[in-house]
Amino acid sequence: QVQLVESGGGLVEAGGSLKLSCSARGDVTQITTMAWFRQAPGNQRELVAALRYADNKDNPETIYADAVKGRSTISGHISENTVILQMDGLKPEDTAVYYCNIGGVRGLFSDSRVFLSWGQGTQVTVAS
């Protein structure tokens, strides 16, 4: 199995910044997608930002939700199986539990399997 370990998050004042980090641990052989989602109380889980690696590991497709566009930056570090979400200009409405999501292939040869794993979630609270 591939487990995701998140770090970062916490309490910050409006206008502040936070950096979330997520690393995949296990027998990962290829990563195809890296993403961050968030879920606020009473709301559905929503996509914050994502990276999609097709054939070009150096230039993935990048997607941002309109709500965070211009204030957040997602970066993937494939060699370390790590994805970072840098959030600046935080607003109270950014308060939520943030989950990382990484997909790819694990194992080798006949033991290779597609995986899609979720992190345990990390709380981000923005005080007004």
C-alpha positions as CSV (number, residue, x, y, z in Angstrom):
1,Q,0.0,0.0,0.0
2,V,1.0,3.6,-0.4
3,Q,0.4,5.8,2.6
4,L,0.4,9.6,2.4
5,V,1.8,11.6,5.3
6,E,0.7,15.3,5.6
7,S,2.3,18.1,7.5
8,G,1.7,21.8,7.9
9,G,-1.6,23.5,8.6
10,G,-2.6,25.2,11.7
11,L,-4.1,28.6,12.8
12,V,-3.2,31.7,11.0
13,E,-4.6,35.3,10.8
14,A,-6.3,36.5,7.7
15,G,-3.7,37.6,5.1
16,G,-1.2,35.1,6.4
17,S,0.5,32.2,4.7
18,L,0.8,28.4,5.3
19,K,2.6,25.6,3.5
20,L,1.2,22.1,3.4
21,S,3.4,19.2,2.5
22,C,2.4,15.6,1.6
23,S,4.7,12.7,1.0
24,A,3.9,9.2,-0.4
25,R,5.5,6.3,1.4
26,G,5.6,2.9,-0.1
27,D,6.8,1.1,-3.3
28,V,5.9,4.0,-5.6
29,T,7.2,3.5,-9.1
30,Q,5.3,6.2,-11.0
31,I,3.2,9.2,-10.0
32,T,0.5,10.4,-12.4
33,T,-1.5,12.9,-10.3
34,M,-1.0,15.0,-7.2
35,A,-3.7,17.1,-5.7
36,W,-5.0,18.9,-2.7
37,F,-8.7,18.9,-1.7
38,R,-10.4,20.6,1.2
39,Q,-13.6,20.1,3.1
40,A,-15.3,22.7,5.3
41,P,-18.0,21.8,7.9
42,G,-21.3,21.1,6.1
43,N,-19.7,21.2,2.7
44,Q,-18.6,18.6,0.2
45,R,-14.9,17.9,-0.4
46,E,-13.7,20.2,-3.2
47,L,-10.6,20.4,-5.3
48,V,-8.1,23.1,-4.4
49,A,-5.3,22.4,-6.9
50,A,-3.9,19.5,-8.9
51,L,-1.0,18.4,-11.0
52,R,-1.4,15.9,-13.8
53,Y,1.7,14.2,-15.2
54,A,1.1,12.8,-18.6
55,D,4.2,12.2,-20.7
56,N,6.2,15.2,-19.5
57,K,7.3,14.9,-15.9
58,D,8.9,18.4,-16.1
59,N,5.8,20.2,-17.2
60,P,2.7,18.8,-15.7
61,E,-0.8,20.2,-16.3
62,T,-1.8,22.5,-13.4
63,I,-5.3,23.2,-12.2
64,Y,-6.5,25.6,-9.5
65,A,-9.9,26.2,-8.1
66,D,-11.1,29.7,-8.9
67,A,-11.4,30.4,-5.1
68,V,-7.6,30.0,-4.6
69,K,-6.3,31.0,-8.0
70,G,-3.6,33.7,-7.7
71,R,-3.2,33.0,-3.9
72,S,-2.0,29.4,-3.9
73,T,0.8,27.4,-5.6
74,I,1.0,23.7,-6.0
75,S,4.4,22.1,-6.7
76,G,5.3,18.5,-7.2
77,H,8.7,17.0,-6.3
78,I,8.5,13.7,-8.2
79,S,11.9,12.4,-7.1
80,E,10.7,12.7,-3.4
81,N,7.1,11.6,-4.0
82,T,6.1,14.9,-2.4
83,V,3.6,17.6,-3.2
84,I,3.5,21.1,-1.6
85,L,0.7,23.6,-1.4
86,Q,1.8,27.1,-0.6
87,M,-1.1,29.3,0.4
88,D,-0.8,33.0,0.7
89,G,-3.3,35.8,1.4
90,L,-5.4,33.4,3.4
91,K,-9.1,34.2,4.1
92,P,-11.5,33.0,6.7
93,E,-13.3,31.1,4.0
94,D,-10.2,29.0,3.4
95,T,-10.8,27.4,6.8
96,A,-11.2,23.6,6.2
97,V,-9.6,20.3,6.6
98,Y,-7.1,19.9,3.7
99,Y,-6.5,16.4,2.2
100,C,-3.7,15.5,-0.3
101,N,-4.4,12.9,-3.0
102,I,-1.7,11.1,-5.0
103,G,-2.2,8.6,-7.8
104,G,0.1,6.5,-9.8
105,V,1.6,3.0,-10.0
106,R,3.2,1.0,-7.2
107,G,5.3,-2.2,-7.4
108,L,7.2,-3.6,-10.3
109,F,6.6,-5.9,-13.2
110,S,3.9,-8.4,-12.5
111,D,3.3,-6.9,-9.0
112,S,2.6,-3.4,-10.3
113,R,-0.7,-1.9,-9.4
114,V,-2.5,1.4,-9.9
115,F,-3.0,3.3,-6.6
116,L,-4.9,6.4,-5.5
117,S,-4.3,7.3,-1.9
118,W,-5.6,10.0,0.4
119,G,-3.8,11.7,3.3
120,Q,-5.3,11.8,6.8
121,G,-6.2,15.5,6.5
122,T,-4.8,18.6,8.2
123,Q,-6.8,21.4,9.7
124,V,-6.3,24.9,8.4
125,T,-8.0,27.7,10.4
126,V,-7.9,31.3,9.3
127,A,-8.9,33.8,11.9
128,S,-10.6,37.0,10.8
